Amino acid sequence: MTKISATKLAMAAAALLCCGAGAHAADRSDEGQLARVVDETIRPLMKENGVPGMAVAVTARGKRYIFNYGLASKASAQKVTDETLFEIGSISKTFTATLASYAEARGDLVLSDPAGKYLPALAGTSFDDISLLDLGTYAAGGLPLQFPDSVTDQKSMIDYYRGWRPTYAAGTYRRYSNPSIGLFGYLAAKSMGEPFADLMEKRIFPAFRLTSTFIAVPQDRLDDYAYGYSKAGKPIRVTRGVLDSEAYGVKTTAADLIRVVEANMDGTSLDETMRRAIAATHTGYFKVGAMTQGLGWEMYSYPTKLDDLLAGNSSQMALEPHKVTRLVPPAAPRENVWINKTGSTNGFGAYAAFVPAERIGIVMLANRNYPIPARVKAAYRILSTLESDPGSADAR
């Protein structure tokens, strides 16, 4: 694709070029219309939330568009480019889910198996009654959002799990949890006999043809790694923690992440095992309000109400336990859904969403952890302009 200025297409070249907006597209007319909507949405969002830099990627029926805004580093005045690496926080969980689904598709594990089957140290604990699927859908019985400060290495991690006692019966409540899906990814890697990070960087990332996606950013790409910014405006990057790779450790570009979105809508370029693995992550296991929980991904019936997206991506959904309505049998993957995932670290905020029936999707990466409702509203506005029937979306 040829790189052209989104500003020229939006009829405001000088204003945008000084701020570093760019885009790729084959069709200049479509690009210009989309560029105007993205620009009118993203620039106010950045200003209102103090976001130094953003990369936005949109896919629409086989065409890919990338828009870059602002600064990757305020200290050096380095602009966001197609090569800028962002932390994506909990969107990493969708990669973890893909690995576990891939392991099941290969016959290395069974999601209904008890977690203790894959880690002997958990035998005789509460995890005898908690399945891998419970861990992967945050339904293990009340594991917390984060590990306590006392968990600093693998030994203290195992000790924590051995001593933990559930508040709820497995499969009855959803409580969003890094220790839950982190253990899910850890055990999936155990079942395949290799370290989690190695499996990501040697199996999963290459399967999607990702060239700028990492658990640990290599030395020769550190100059592309954006600085995140704290609430106080200080430069910050994520620090290492127990099961961080599994729960929130991926760094990537908008261009790479939109490839993942596209593969989730159309996996014909992937091998059969990976296609089955990706489809399995779209299986619905239970409902909480309008949201259906898949593996990593969260789903809503389409056409989708903005209020439902805001409720499903709210702080209450992330911080509080919610009784679930179990789907028996699980809901098979379908096209008429809005599928999404948010992600945050202390200095970064991300959002990814797509609608398979429309073949449209968006990735929004920012080097500030700004409010999730602002992300959802922005993505909803942009994707709504791409719908084949714009009237199907609820008024914003």
Phi, psi and omega in degrees: 000144181275136179277126179224164183278125175297333182293315179301318181292332180268007176066030177214058191300309188298317183296319184279324182298326180291342180256356171085033176276140179216165180204160175236142174187158176267327184253109186293327180293311177299320181298317182297317179296314180295319181302321180296316181294314180299315182296317181292339180268315190280320183298312176297323179300314180297317182294315183294331186249007178062038181273120181291320184210150178215151168235128181239126176241135180233137172242134183218102175052050175093352178254140184242136183229135180231130182236129181244137183225139165072209193246136171278334178215122178287326183296318182261354184061026178288129183279155170291131178230181177298339183265358184292130179264131178242149167285135181250005175053231188285354169297339173306330182298333178290328174291319177300316178298320179297319178299314181296319177296322178296318178298320178292319180297331178277349182089014180279335180209167174232124186300333180279353179294149173294144183302324183297342180297332186257001176212098184308331181296342180267357178298137180082010179248186178301339183284355170295335182249014180239124183273166172302320179298320176302317179295317184288345180243017176062029184243031183284346179122014174119020173304141188283171179300318182228159171294151170294160183300338182288345180271107186234349181205182185296321180297312180292332175296311180297317178300320179298311181296322181296326182269350183288141177235132182291149174273330183233159173295141180304137177085006183250335180227145172257127171226109184305131193204124171292318177298334179287301182285337174297314177295323176305309179293321179299316181288326176299317178295320176303318182295335180263355173076020179221156177298148183304310184298323178295318179296321177298309190279342180254339183242302189286307181300314178296329179299327178271001183060043179270129181249353183224044180231130189215153163275307174250120182293124181291160185304320184283000176243006183297329179293339179271351185279112181296153168271133169277166181228130183286176177300331179274002178083014181270142178294140186204147171229160184295142176261155180292148177206171180294127182058028178294321181301319183287329189257326186203025193263000186279140172239136185202176175258163176298322181297319178290316185292328177291333173298320179295317177302314181297319179294331176289337177267329182211101184263022185297338179277354183262162176288164188300320181297316179291324177300315179294323180296314181295315179302322181295331179290346179265002175292136180265128185253330175199166179245143169230106188063229181274352184270135173253127183274121170259204174264107183082304181280154176236141193230150180223142176301144181242138002300149190245136176276136178301321180300323178293320178296319180294320178293317182290336179252022184280165176295328178298321179294327181278330191254344185241150175286146180226132176294138185252155170256106185290137178264114182233114356289168176303151182282124180295151177304142179218167186274323187276066179218152167261119182248132183211168172201136173262164176204139180213145162235183183299333183243002185224152175223132185223158176207139175225137180209150177203157180233100184303321182298330181263348185057045178233149179197165183214147172232131178232116182242132183223149178262044168204142179276084182266167189301138181297321178305324179294324178294312183297315180298318180295313180296320180298317180297314183293313181293328180298329179288346183261355182295146178294332175233087184306334181289350181283341179276142178291150180299142180271000000 
